[in-house]
Amino acid sequence: MGIKEKEHEIYFLGKIKNKKLLPFFEKLFSWGSRNSFNDIDLDKKYPIEQSRVYCQK
């Protein structure tokens, strides 16, 4: 589930990356390309068990 959530996060951030209000909402909600609670790295594809924050049991 965490991997799919990360894929969605990357997809939707790509859709709004050039919007003028994005920096405002990133700051307001502590969200965005620099602040993500989901620490899964899709490029490395390490096991979810090694995720430190997002996929805790």
Secondary structure, 3 states (H helix, E strand, C coil): CHHHHHHHHHHHHHHHCCCCCHHHHHHHHCCCCCCCCCCCCCCCCCCHHHCCCCCCC
